[in-house]
Amino acid sequence: MPAPDGLYERAAVSPGLRPFWHVDEMRTFFVGPLQYNRLHQHGAPVYLAGMYSKFGLRIHGGRWHWCRTAVIPAGVLHELDLAGYPLAVFYVEPSVGGVDALVPLSGDSWEVDGVLVGRSGEFSIMRELWEDSASARWAGQALDDLLAYSKLRAAKRMDPRVSAAADYLRIHSDKLTPVMKLARNAGLSASQFQRMFTREVGVPFRRYRAWNRMRVAISEIANGSNFTTAAHAAGFADQAHFTNDFRRTFGAPPSVSLLGLRNTAHHEEGANLPVLAL
């Protein structure tokens, strides 16, 4: 699905491109060079796209697969081998539609242990986001278009009770919302609610609650905060707790993808801004 010429006013490619994060209410996007990310799992479904080459993907410690794209449900343990090449990583929150909203982005694909692995797929817009050093100005609109394209082809809808709970956790990410509160809102017992939440979202309630805190911290750092300030703003006890949870979530220390970011603090008026209080 290439973008029509001029749609995003793409600038000339700049040398020495830096990693880029975009975080808003319903999506988290990263593009940048990576080496090796050890076994880890995410709190939201994710679409991966190699910008210029295949990447290595290993699921649950099995054998390595070399692919151009992949769709990984929340909670699936996996490793990545990029050898320094840039990778685009696109997460969507449950209210958007879950993993089914991402499946249409992968092409010529097959399933391996619940993961969709593809030889082709959509990466042109993500490549433009990487190659344009000023992509912060139009990232929100580009991701809107990409998700709209994909959702037109998606079918499954999430249980509205779980969708409402996920929205509440996203809005109140700085609070340790107890499971009983959301279970009562859903008209379920705590055990019923937790089983339904895990089935629909792919990770347990507490893991998804932690994922929302991580998104807040990333957004803070992308907008200029240091690691300590971002950790406190997101509700982590200290920077060490943030670093440990980041490693568990992404399989690498935060310094790999959160240092030396391209400047996202100055957006053009009217552009989509990363949301700080998710």
ZATI-881030 format. One record per atom (N, C-alpha, C, O): x, y, z. Coordinates in steps of 0.02 Angstrom, whole numbers, plus 50000, padded with zeros to 5 digits. Example, Ala and Ser with C-alpha at 12.3 -4.5 7.8 and 13.67 -1.06 7.14 Angstrom:
2
506604971650390506154977550390506604983550390507124983450423506424988850354506844994750357506455000250394506705005750402
END
This chain:
278
500424994050000500005000050000500445006250000500455009850050500795007649946501225013649945500815019949952500245020349929501095024949986500755031349994500805035249928501335035349897500265038349907500295042549847500825047849854500945050449909501145049549799501665054649800501405061049831500865063449812501785063849877501605070249906501105070049962500965075149993500825064049978500305063650028500555066050096500195069450133501175064150113501445066050178502005071150171502375072450219502075074150113502585079250102503275076750125503615079950165503455071050099504065067650119504675071850102504745074150045505125072850151505725076750141506285072350114506225066250111506825075550094507405071850069507705067650125507675069550184507985061850107508285057450156508895060750186509325063250149508955060750253509515063650287510005058250310509785052850330510645059650308511135054750332511125054350408510895058950442511365048750434511415047950506510745048150542510675051550593510255044650515509585044850546509595041750615509965036950628509205044650659509165042250728508525038350740508045039150702508505034150791507895030450807507315035250820507415041050841506705032850809506125037050814505565033250849505415027550832505245036550899504655033850933504065038550922504145044650921503475035650913502855039450914502365035650959502225029750948502115039051011501645036051057501025040451061501075046451076500445037551048499815041251059499325036751095499525031551121498705038651098498225035151140498135027751121498045023551165498155026151058497985019451036498565015651002498485009850985499135019050992499665015850953500345017650982500445022851012500815013050972501515014350989501925012150928501835006650903502375016550906502765015050847503505016550859503675021750888503935012050838504655013050841504965010950775504745006150744505465014750753505865012550696506585014550710506725020250729507035009950699507745011250710508145004850704507864999450701508805005450703509234999550697509264995750763509294998650817509254989150757509304984750815509814979250801509964977650743510074976450854510544970850847510184964350865509904961050822510214962550928509884956450952509454958151012509694961251060508834956051011508384956751067508234949851094507924945751061508454948651155508374942051185507644940451197507204944651184507504934451222506824932151233506424937151274506624939051329505864939351246505444944351279504734943751255504584939951208504274947351287503574947351267503284954251276503484957951321502804956051233502494962651235501804962351268501504957051273501574968151290500914968751320500374970451270499804971451289500554970751206500064972351153500294968751089500884967251082499824967351044500024964250980500464968950940500404975050946500904966150899501394970250863501494967850792501474961850778501604972550748501784971150678502514973250668502694978850685502924968850642503624970150629503754970350555503474966350517504174974950533504344975450462505074977350454505284982650479505464973250420506154974850405506174980150350505864979350297506524985550362506524991150316506844989350249506594991350196507404985750251507764984350188507954977050180508204975050128507834973150231508054966150227507654961850275507254964350314507754955250270507434950650315507744951250385508284953950393507384948850434507634948650502507504941650531507064938050507507884939950582507804933550614507304933950671507304938550711506854928950674506344928550725506324921450753506264916650715506384920850818506334914250850505794914550903505794919050945505334909750902504744909850945504804904350997504924898550981504714906251060504744901551116505384897351116505374891551137505934900151093506564896551094506624891151041507054886751045506184891350991506204886350937506734887950886507244890950902506614885950824507114887350772507014894350744506474897250749507544897050714507524903750685507164903750618507234899150578506764908950607506424910150543506674916850517506744921650555506794917250451507014923450421506444926250378506224923050331506214932050397505604934850366505674942250356506134945450381505204944950317505204952150304504694955750349504784961550366504154952050368503644954850412503414949450461503524943450449503094951550514502814946850562502274950350603502304956350615501774946550623501254948950668501264944450730501154938450725501414947450788501514943650849500984945550900500944951450920500564940850922500074942450973500404944551039500984942851051500034948151080500284950051146500454943751186500104938651181500984944151225501154938751270501574933051241501754928451278501724933251177502114927951146502864929151155503114934551137503214924451184503934925151194504304924251128504174919551091504754928951114505114928551050505784932251055505894936151101506224930851008506874934151002506934937150932506604934950885507354942250926507464945450861508204946150847508604947350893508394945250784509084946350762509064950850701508834948850648509314957050709509294962050656509974963550626510014966350571510514961750660511194963050636511314970350620511704971950575510984974850657511104981950648510654985350597510714991450587510224981650564509774984650514509154987550548508964985250602508824992550518508244995650549507614991250543507494988050492507234991450597506604987750601506054992550621506154996750665505464991950590504874995750611504454991150656504354985350640504204993950711503834990250761503194994150776503234999850800502614991250762501984994750766501504991050812501264985550795501354993850871500904990850920500224994450917500185000450906499684990550928499024993550934498704991150999498824985551021498314995551029497984993951092497344989851079497064990151024497104986151130496524981751120495904985151092495544982151052495784991351112495194994851087495204995951012494684996850981495804995850983495864996750910495634990450873495384990950817495704984750903495494978650870495954972750881495834967250856496494973750919496934968150935497334965750876497424969250826497574959550882498034956850832497704956450763498054956950713497044955450761496704954850696496744961250655496694961150594496834966850689496904973250653497564973750617497644977950572498054969550636498714969850606498834964450554499264965250510498464958950558498584953250513498594955150439499014952650403498134959550415498144961150344498774964650320498884965250259499204967050365499804970550344500354965750322500814967850286500314959450342500824954550322500604950950259500014949250252501074949650214500914946250152501324940050140501864939250168501064935550098501404929250082501644925950146502224924350154501164924950192501334923150261501104916050279500684913050246501394913650333501214907150361501244907650437501564912250464500914902950471500874903250544501384898650576501464892850556501724901150627502204897250666502054898550740502174904050765501804893450775501664894050847501254900250864501414903750912500744901550825500294907150839500524913850812500184918950820501114914050780501394920150751501334919950676501474914750645501124925450646501084925750573501744928450546501944934150562502084924450506502734926150478502664927150403502384922950369502914932850377502804934450307503434935750267503934938050293503394934050202503944935650156503884942650128504364945450100503284945550134503164952250108502654955650154502484953050207502404961450133501904964950173501974972350165502304974750119501664976050210501674983350207502274986050246502314985250307502724989350211503274992650245503454999350213503915002750237503115001250160503295007350124503195013550167503635017950170502615014050201502495019950243502985020050302503235025350320503115014250330503585013950386504295015750363504675018750401504455013950302505115015850276505155023450268505675026450281504615026450246504605033750240504675037050309505015042150316504355034150360504425036850427505145036450451505375040750489505505031350430506205030650448506645035350408507095038450437506535035950344506995039650301506905047250305507375050950290506325049550326506195056650332506365058850403506025056950450506895062850411507105065050477506595069450511506625070650571506115072150472505585076350500504925072650505504395075850506504935066050508504315062150505503865063150566503275061350564504125066050621503695067350678503115071850660502595071750693503195075850608502665080550587502055076950559501495079350565502165071150528501605067850494501515060550514501125056950482501865058250566501825051250587501115049250607500885043850589500775053650644500105052050666499635050750608499255045950609499645055050557499205054150500499385047950460498945044350437500035046650453500245040650417500015034350451499785029650418500075034050517499865028150554499105027550554498845021950554498745033150555498015032950546497835029450481497405025050480498155031550428498005028650362498185021250359497815017150331498755019450388498975012550387498485008150426498305002750403498265010450484497815006550524497115006150493496795000950496496895011550462496245011450428496255006450371495765002750361496795006250334496875001450279496824994350305496494990150275497164993050361497174986350388496514984350419496284978650411496204988950455495584987250490495004985850442494544982150460495034988750383494514987250333494504979850316493984977150296495074976550325495134969450308495114964950368495124958750361495064967850427495034963850489494304962250504493844965750483494194956850542493514954650555493334954450629492814956950648493754951450669493584950150739493504956550779493874961350769493024956550825492924962150870493014959750942492824954150959493314963950983493434962151053492804962851094492374966951079492744958751146492184959251193492174966451221492684968851245491604969851218491574976851239491754977951312491984983351331491644972951354491824973651425492574973951433492824977851474492944969951395493674970151398493934976451366494414979451390493624978551311493824984751278493754990651324494184995051326493194990951362493094996351409493614996251465493855001451487493774990251488494284989651541494964991851516495334995251552495134989951455495784992051426495814999551419496335002551431495265002651399495245009951393495355013151462495715018151467495045010351513495125013151580495845012751603496115017551631496165007051591496865006251611497315011051573497805013551601497155012251510497565016851470497505023951497498005027551503496895026051513496785032951537497065033951606497305039351623497045028651648497275029151717497915025051726497975021351775498375025751680498975021651680499435022951740499835018651757499375028751771499805030451828499545027551894499865028451946498975024151892498685021251952498695013551948498615010751894498795010252004498775002952007498055000852018497864998752072497655001351965496944999751969496844992451989497114988051955496474991052043496364984052063495894980452015495444983451986496014974052007495614970151960494884969951981494444969651938494744970052047494054969652071493644975552045493044974752030493944981352041493584987352018493324986351946492744987751932493754983951902493554983051832493114976951824492684976851780493204971851866492764966051864492054968051881491574965851849491974972151933491304974451952490994978551895490404977751881491384982851863491124986751807490884982251750490404983951715491214976551743491034971851689490484967051709490244963251668490284967251773489774962651797490014955551804489624950751796490664954751819490964948151824491334947451890491504952451923491464941151910491904940051967492614941551945492754941851885493064942351993493764943851976494074938351934494424939751885493944932051951494234926451913493944926051842494314924851795493294927151836492984927151769493274932751726493434931751668493324938651757493584944351719494304943151697494464944551639494724940551741495424939451723495494934251668495924935051624495094929051670495114924051616494904927151549495234926051498494374931051550494134934251489494644939351464494784939651404494934943151509495424948251489496024945051456496254947251403496294939751485496874936351457496704933251389497114933551343496114930351383495904927351319495844932551264496054931351208495564938351280495434943451230496054947551213496174949251155496454949251264497024953751254497664949851238498084952251200497734943951268498334939851254498834939751311499274935551312498754944351358499184944551418498734945551478498184948251472498964943551538498564944551598498464951951613498814956351588497964953151654497774959951673498374964051698498474969651675498764961351743499324965151772499854966651720500164971951721499974962051675500484963151623500264968851577500674972951556499624969051560499384974451516499404981151553499554986351524499244981051618499284987151658500004989851658500114995851652500494985251664501204987251662501394989951593501794994551587501104987051539501244989351471501044996651463501405000451431500484998751492500275005651486500755010351522500875015851498501015008251579501525012351613502145013051570502445018351566502335007551536502925007851493502815012751436503275016451418502225012951407502085017651353502155024851376502405029151339501925026251437501985033051464502715034951471502915040451453503125030351498503835031751508504185033051441504575037751435504035028951391504335029851325504145036651296504565040151268503505038351302503275044851276503635050651310503815055451277503735050151376504085055351413504805056151387505035061751377505145050551377505835050751354505875053551283506305057551267505405051351240505405053751171505285061251167505465064451118504985063951219504845071151221505345075051264505215080751282505905071851281506455075551312506605074151385507105076751410506205070151419506345068651490506925063851496507055059851451507285064151552507795059051565507465052851592506865052851607507845047451598507565041051617507245041251687506715038251697507565044651734507305044851802506645048551805506165046151836506605054351773505985058251772505425054351738504865054251762505595051051682505085047251646504835041351687504235040051688505285037951722505095032351764504605034451818504095031151829504745040051851504295042451904503625044751875503105043451905503645048051818503025050451787502565044651768501955045351769502855038951752502465033151731502255028751789501885023951779502485030351849502285026451907502775021151929502615017251974503365020751898503875016051920504195018651984504255024751994504405014152028504705016152091505345020052080505485024952115505745018052030506365021452015506595019251945506265015351912507165021951924507425020451857507595013151850507505010251796507845010051903508035002851899507434998551884507484993851844506854999951915506244996151901506024997151828505824992351795506075003251804505905004651734506365000651687506134997651639507025000851701507504997451658507374989851657507404986751604507244986951715507114979751718506484977851679506484972851643505954981951685505334980351650505424981551574505124977951534505834986451555505964987651485506324981651454506154979551399506814978951489507174973051465506694967151456506724963551406506244966251503505774960651498505294961651441505084956851409505114967951427504624969451374504934969251305504614966851258505554971751297505844972551231506464968251219506714967951162506724964951270507284960451260507954963851253508444960751232507994970351270508614974151265508564979951314508014981951332509134982751336509104988451382508814994651348508864995151286508524999251385508235005251354508735009551317508545013351272509375009051334509875013151299509915011551225510115015851186509725005451205509775003451135509305007451091509495009451036508705008651114508205012051071507975018751097507595022151063508195020851157507935027051186508475032351196508325037651222509095030951176509615036051177509755038451106509705034551059509925044751099510085047451033509495047750987509565046950926508895048951014508295049250973508295055550930508595060550948507965055150872507875061250833507405065850871506985063550910507465072250860507095077250897506355076950878506175078050821505935075550928505215075650917504875081050957504255081350959505265085250990504965090251035504635095950997504195099251024504855097250935504595103050898504195100550838504475098650787503535100450845503085098450792502765104550761502705109750793502565103850699502205109250667501525109950699501235105050722501265115950700500605117150729500095112950692500065112850631499675109550732499145105350704499355098250692498925094150674499995096550702500215089750691500015085450751499885088150805499995078850741499865074250795500445074250844501015073050824500315075350908500825075250959500775068950999500225066751014501345065951017501315060351063500995062451129501145067751156500545058351154500165060051214500575058051275500815052451280500655062751322501065061351381500665057851436500935053551470500035059651445499635056451497499145051751465498585053551448499375045551457498965040651420498425037751465498025033551443
END
